[in-house]
Amino acid sequence: MQVQKLNVKTKCEMPMCKNNAAYQFCADNGDKRNSLNLCEDCVKELYGQIGKLLTPKSPKNMLNKKSLKERV
């Protein structure tokens, strides 16, 4: 998937949004007919909602628990 900033005046494709689109999401093959055009507000809202669903896991603790007990 590719994300491009739009230079042309296009309507945001999110339902109930009246803003002009600022970003275009299209497949890797570059087919513009199957793209999604969204305004900056809708992209920010979508980013926040995706962040709630797909949160990265924290890295494993690199310190050995045994070595911590030996220090104390």
C-alpha positions as CSV (number, residue, x, y, z in Angstrom):
1,M,0.0,0.0,0.0
2,Q,1.2,3.5,-0.8
3,V,0.2,6.8,0.7
4,Q,0.6,10.0,-1.3
5,K,-0.1,13.6,-0.6
6,L,-2.7,15.0,-3.0
7,N,-2.0,18.2,-5.0
8,V,-5.4,18.3,-6.7
9,K,-8.7,19.3,-5.2
10,T,-10.7,16.1,-4.5
11,K,-13.5,15.4,-2.0
12,C,-12.8,13.2,1.0
13,E,-14.5,9.8,0.5
14,M,-15.4,9.2,4.2
15,P,-19.2,9.3,4.6
16,M,-20.6,12.5,6.1
17,C,-17.3,14.4,5.6
18,K,-17.4,17.6,3.5
19,N,-13.6,18.4,3.5
20,N,-11.2,18.2,0.6
21,A,-8.9,15.1,0.5
22,A,-5.3,15.6,1.4
23,Y,-4.0,12.0,1.1
24,Q,-4.5,9.2,-1.3
25,F,-4.2,5.5,-0.3
26,C,-3.6,3.1,-3.3
27,A,-2.4,-0.4,-3.8
28,D,1.2,-1.1,-4.6
29,N,0.4,-1.6,-8.3
30,G,-0.4,2.1,-8.5
31,D,-3.9,1.6,-9.7
32,K,-5.6,5.0,-9.1
33,R,-9.1,3.7,-9.8
34,N,-9.0,1.6,-6.6
35,S,-7.7,4.4,-4.3
36,L,-9.1,5.9,-1.2
37,N,-8.9,9.7,-0.8
38,L,-9.1,11.1,2.8
39,C,-8.8,14.5,4.4
40,E,-6.3,15.2,7.1
41,D,-8.9,15.1,9.9
42,C,-10.2,11.7,8.8
43,V,-6.6,10.3,8.5
44,K,-5.9,11.4,12.1
45,E,-9.1,9.8,13.4
46,L,-8.4,6.6,11.5
47,Y,-4.9,6.5,12.8
48,G,-6.2,6.8,16.4
49,Q,-8.7,4.1,15.9
50,I,-6.2,1.7,14.3
51,G,-3.8,2.4,17.2
52,K,-6.4,1.2,19.7
53,L,-6.7,-2.1,17.8
54,L,-3.1,-2.8,16.8
55,T,-0.9,-1.8,19.7
56,P,2.7,-3.1,19.6
57,K,3.8,-5.5,22.3
58,S,6.5,-4.3,24.7
59,P,10.0,-5.8,24.2
60,K,11.0,-8.7,26.5
61,N,13.0,-7.8,29.6
62,M,16.6,-8.2,28.6
63,L,17.8,-8.4,32.2
64,N,18.0,-11.8,33.8
65,K,15.9,-12.1,36.9
66,K,18.7,-14.2,38.6
67,S,21.3,-11.5,38.1
68,L,19.0,-9.0,39.7
69,K,18.6,-11.1,42.8
70,E,22.3,-11.6,43.1
71,R,22.9,-7.8,43.1
72,V,20.6,-7.3,46.1
